[in-house]
Amino acid sequence: MRRQTVTSGINPAGSSRALRLDPLSLPVRFDAHDPRADGYTRQIELHRERVVLRRAVRGMQMAVNVRVSDFIGIALRGIDETQTLVLVHRDPSLSVPLGVSADSEEIINAWAMWSEIFALPQLDEAKRDPAPRRRRRNAIRDRRPKFLVRRRAGVARDLSVHRDEREIIARN
């Protein structure tokens, strides 16, 4: 049985290398851990302009094509002594691991290089503030009630008043 790691999926037999991608050798294709996919792995194609995520869920093959500009940034996440570089998306299931290293100098250099290549900001997960709460808008709050739609909005019209005239009523 092969070992499974949290970030890089299933390691090949005899491999002890951690996930480490070279940002200067794009496009690159690799496997990563995905807890929802069949076999717990997904295939990732990383290009300068886009990322393609391929996985099978309950036998159904799918490929998700995401532009690099849709990602939030490159995050540095710390797990014990090792640190992980992640291409972060708003949807956590679309985030892509870029590298794992215990050498802090190496990971910081890679962090700056990935950020420059993708033109995305560097995010530090430790210093990250929670996202502000979104303002909720009620779509129908500003609508007028249905019976008022028939009426004109604004100042009431001045009705003409005819004095000293006889009223004529037409009857069938």
Secondary structure, 3 states (H helix, E strand, C coil): CCCEECCCEECCCCCCCCCECCHHHCCEEEEEECCCCHHHEEEEEECCCEEEEEEEECCEEEEEEEEHHHCCEEEEEEECCEEEEEEECCCHHHCEEEEEECCHHHHHHHHHHHHHHHCCCEEECCCCCCCCCCCCCCCCCCCCCHHHHCCCCCCCCCCCCCCCCCCCCCCC
